[in-house]
Amino acid sequence: MRNFTDIKIGEKDSISKVITEEDVVLFSRLSGDVNLIHLDEEFARKSPFKRRIAPGLLTSSLISAVLGTKLPGVNTLYLSQTLKFLAPVFIGDEITAVVEVLSKIDEKRIVILKTSVYNAENVEVVSGEAVVKKLIEE
């Protein structure tokens, strides 16, 4: 477990994942987001994207995985997140969520992070900013 004092401004970490058909179907079931652009190939062919796209919140959920397991890691409370969806993510795309420490508020144990998700071509598909709190260390 990382201590708050060990977290440095400018530090980065990431997680990568290939978005699968199963991911999209399970996310749609869990979230109730049954938008046809995610689930119906024929419908999606008529869209500007010409094929199915992954739900934006599915792709951005990788940010939460980085925050909770790597940076800042275990014992982190997610307080807020802004998101901008910049480009589509398709089934079969490998995406990488990257977080970078922008600043810290020592007296409140708050960490502010730049959050981004990139596709395999290094195109930023999601951008935003997260605010988290490191809970008391053991």
C-alpha positions in Angstrom: 0.0 0.0 0.0 1.3 3.4 -0.9 1.4 6.2 1.6 0.1 9.7 0.8 3.6 11.2 1.4 5.1 8.7 -1.2 3.0 10.1 -4.0 4.9 12.5 -6.2 3.6 15.3 -8.5 4.2 14.2 -12.1 4.1 10.5 -11.3 2.1 8.4 -13.8 0.7 4.9 -14.0 -1.6 3.0 -16.4 -3.6 -0.1 -17.2 -4.4 -1.5 -20.7 -7.3 -3.7 -21.9 -8.8 -5.0 -25.1 -12.5 -4.1 -25.2 -14.4 -7.3 -26.1 -17.9 -8.2 -27.2 -18.5 -9.7 -23.8 -17.4 -6.5 -22.0 -19.9 -4.5 -24.0 -22.8 -6.9 -23.5 -22.1 -7.3 -19.7 -21.6 -3.5 -19.2 -24.9 -2.9 -21.0 -26.7 -5.4 -18.8 -25.2 -4.1 -15.6 -25.7 -0.4 -16.4 -29.0 -0.6 -18.4 -27.3 1.2 -21.3 -28.9 -0.7 -24.1 -28.3 1.9 -26.7 -28.3 0.2 -30.1 -25.1 1.9 -31.2 -23.4 -0.5 -28.7 -25.4 -3.6 -29.3 -26.8 -3.8 -32.8 -24.4 -4.1 -35.8 -27.1 -3.2 -38.4 -28.1 -0.1 -36.5 -24.5 0.9 -35.9 -23.7 0.6 -39.7 -26.1 3.5 -40.3 -24.3 5.7 -37.7 -21.4 8.1 -38.4 -19.1 5.4 -36.9 -20.3 2.7 -39.3 -19.9 0.0 -36.6 -20.6 -0.6 -33.0 -18.9 1.5 -30.4 -18.2 0.7 -26.7 -20.1 2.7 -24.1 -18.1 5.8 -23.0 -18.4 4.9 -19.3 -17.1 1.4 -20.0 -13.9 2.8 -21.6 -13.5 5.4 -18.8 -14.0 2.8 -16.1 -10.4 1.8 -16.7 -9.4 5.1 -15.0 -11.0 3.8 -11.8 -9.0 0.6 -12.1 -5.7 2.6 -12.2 -6.8 4.8 -9.3 -7.9 1.9 -7.1 -5.1 -0.5 -7.8 -2.0 1.4 -8.9 -1.9 5.2 -8.4 -2.7 6.2 -5.7 -3.7 2.6 -5.2 -5.3 0.7 -2.3 -7.0 2.9 0.4 -8.1 5.5 -2.1 -11.5 7.1 -2.1 -12.8 8.4 -5.5 -14.3 11.9 -4.9 -15.0 13.2 -8.4 -14.2 12.8 -12.1 -14.7 15.0 -15.2 -14.8 13.3 -18.6 -14.7 14.4 -22.2 -15.3 11.7 -24.8 -13.0 12.7 -27.7 -13.1 9.7 -30.1 -15.0 6.3 -30.4 -13.7 3.0 -29.0 -14.6 0.0 -31.0 -15.0 -3.7 -30.0 -11.5 -5.2 -30.4 -9.7 -1.9 -29.6 -6.9 -2.0 -27.0 -7.2 1.0 -24.8 -4.8 2.3 -22.1 -6.0 4.4 -19.1 -3.2 6.8 -17.8 -3.3 8.8 -14.7 -0.8 11.5 -13.7 -0.6 13.3 -10.4 -1.1 17.1 -11.0 -1.2 18.3 -7.4 -1.7 17.4 -3.7 -3.5 19.0 -0.8 -1.5 17.7 2.1 -3.8 18.8 5.0 -6.8 17.0 3.4 -4.8 14.0 1.9 -6.3 14.9 -1.5 -4.7 14.0 -4.8 -5.7 15.7 -8.1 -4.9 13.7 -11.3 -5.0 14.2 -15.0 -6.9 11.2 -16.5 -6.7 10.0 -20.1 -7.6 7.0 -22.1 -5.7 6.2 -25.4 -6.3 3.7 -28.1 -3.6 1.6 -29.7 -2.8 4.4 -32.2 -2.1 6.7 -29.2 -5.2 8.8 -29.9 -6.7 10.2 -26.8 -10.3 8.9 -26.6 -11.2 10.2 -23.1 -9.8 13.1 -21.1 -10.6 14.4 -17.7 -9.5 15.1 -14.2 -10.0 13.0 -11.0 -10.0 14.1 -7.4 -9.3 11.3 -4.8 -8.6 11.1 -1.1 -6.0 8.8 0.4 -7.4 7.3 3.5 -5.4 6.9 6.7 -2.5 4.5 6.3 -2.2 1.5 8.6 
